Amino acid sequence: MVPKNLLLLAFLTALFGAALVIAPVDAAQKLHAVARIKALDGKPMGTVTFSTVNRGVLIELDLTGLPPGPHGMHLHVSGNCDPKTGFTSAGPILALSVGHAHGFLARKGPLTGDLPNQYAGADGHLHASTITSGFSLGDGVRSIFDRDGVSLILTQRGDDYATQPFGNAGARIACGVVVRGAKTP
């Protein structure tokens, strides 16, 4: 017969060993991506980082050189930020499922790439963060990454969240290709 203390020790050792194996797997799933944002003239404006968190994806913006006020922010279907096309090379707003319309206030909205407006201060600096559960940074059907990538676009004005196809937000004034990066701890 095995003493109870020895059984408890064996159980705790096995439990600790399992925790060591599971912990790195959980950390490996904390994916990260970065978009380096540029203006139409090619001038760098800053970065937008994407980090997997418990309830979705945390998006953190640190940008300069924007006109003061609200700006629409959308993910677009192609990782192409060609300023010669006014960033239209990024294509339409990303939609990972069929039958949705643009805008948080639209009857069949929002699209996957619809993100909340962000506000630049009087000095043109935009430092903000938001969380979305509409997509993932991993692989699979909810992933924003496919063979031609994805871009983040900021528009001239705020998005009205209803007008099709881009929320009456004006011209595309800044763009950055979202690139998968190192995993976060």
Sequence and secondary structure as in RCSB ss.txt:
>XXXX:A:sequence
MVPKNLLLLAFLTALFGAALVIAPVDAAQKLHAVARIKALDGKPMGTVTFSTVNRGVLIELDLTGLPPGPHGMHL
HVSGNCDPKTGFTSAGPILALSVGHAHGFLARKGPLTGDLPNQYAGADGHLHASTITSGFSLGDGVRSIFDRDGV
SLILTQRGDDYATQPFGNAGARIACGVVVRGAKTP
>XXXX:A:secstr
   HHHHHHHHHHHHHHHHHHHHHHHHHT  EEEEEEEETTS EEEEEEEEEETTEEEEEEEE S  SEEEEEEE
ESSS   GGGTTGGG SB  SSTT  SSTTSTT   TTEEEEEEE TTS EEEEEEE S BSSSSTTBS  TT  
EEEEESS   SSSTTTTT  SEEEEEEEEE     
